[in-house]
Amino acid sequence: PPPPAAAEKALLNEPAKLMKALGNPVRLKMVLAFLENEKNCLCEIQPTLKLSQPTLSRHLGVLRNCGALECKKVNNRIYYRVGDRKVVAILEALGLIGNEK
């Protein structure tokens, strides 16, 4: 039997939230920057992204809220990393990242 509507909605909410977050070009660029950069402090990535700190903070909140990014505070800095392997799989499927041949 098909799942009840509420269960189906709950099952689809998380993937939809992740896809919506990654559907924004700014957030997609941020995730790619965090994957490419060994030093994942926002202060080191901000010059590359060329966006204001408030704009970056808003987008970071969306990415953290959907589970795409995780953060760790060390002293007075916050370090970010991609926290969901599904994000990497999505980026690979889109051809945005992958092994060089």
C-alpha positions in Angstrom: 0.0 0.0 0.0 1.2 3.6 -0.7 2.4 5.5 2.3 0.0 7.9 3.9 0.1 11.5 2.6 1.8 12.8 5.7 4.5 10.2 5.7 5.1 10.8 2.0 5.4 14.5 2.5 7.9 14.0 5.3 9.9 11.6 3.2 10.2 14.2 0.4 10.7 17.3 2.5 14.4 16.8 3.2 15.5 16.1 -0.3 13.4 19.0 -1.6 15.0 21.3 0.9 18.5 20.2 -0.2 17.7 20.6 -3.9 16.2 24.0 -3.3 19.3 25.1 -1.5 21.6 23.8 -4.2 19.4 25.3 -6.9 20.6 28.8 -6.1 23.8 29.7 -8.1 25.3 31.6 -5.2 24.9 28.7 -2.8 26.1 26.3 -5.4 29.2 28.4 -5.9 29.7 28.4 -2.1 29.5 24.7 -1.8 32.0 24.2 -4.6 34.3 26.7 -2.9 34.1 24.7 0.3 34.9 21.5 -1.5 37.9 23.0 -3.3 39.4 25.0 -0.4 41.4 23.2 2.3 40.9 26.2 4.6 37.2 26.3 5.0 36.9 29.5 7.1 34.5 31.9 5.5 37.0 34.7 5.8 39.3 32.9 3.4 36.6 32.0 0.9 34.8 35.4 0.9 37.3 37.1 -1.4 36.8 34.4 -4.0 33.0 34.7 -3.8 33.1 38.5 -3.9 29.9 38.8 -1.8 29.2 40.9 1.2 29.4 39.2 4.6 25.6 39.6 5.3 24.8 38.0 2.0 27.2 35.1 2.7 25.8 34.6 6.2 22.2 34.4 4.8 23.2 31.8 2.3 25.3 29.9 4.9 22.2 29.7 7.1 20.2 28.0 4.3 23.0 25.5 3.5 23.4 24.7 7.2 19.7 24.4 7.7 19.3 21.8 5.0 22.3 19.8 6.2 24.5 20.6 3.2 27.2 22.2 5.4 28.4 21.5 8.9 30.4 23.9 11.0 33.0 23.7 13.7 34.1 26.7 15.8 37.8 26.9 16.6 38.8 29.8 18.8 37.2 32.8 17.1 36.7 31.3 13.7 34.1 29.0 12.2 35.1 26.3 9.8 32.7 24.8 7.3 32.7 21.6 5.4 30.2 19.7 3.2 28.3 17.6 5.7 26.2 15.4 3.5 27.6 12.9 1.0 24.4 13.4 -1.1 25.7 16.9 -2.0 28.8 15.4 -3.5 26.8 12.8 -5.4 24.5 15.5 -6.8 27.5 17.7 -7.9 29.1 14.6 -9.5 25.9 13.8 -11.3 25.7 17.4 -12.6 29.3 17.1 -13.8 30.5 19.9 -11.6 33.0 17.7 -9.7 34.6 14.4 -10.3 37.8 12.5 -10.8 40.0 13.8 -13.6 40.8 11.2 -16.2 
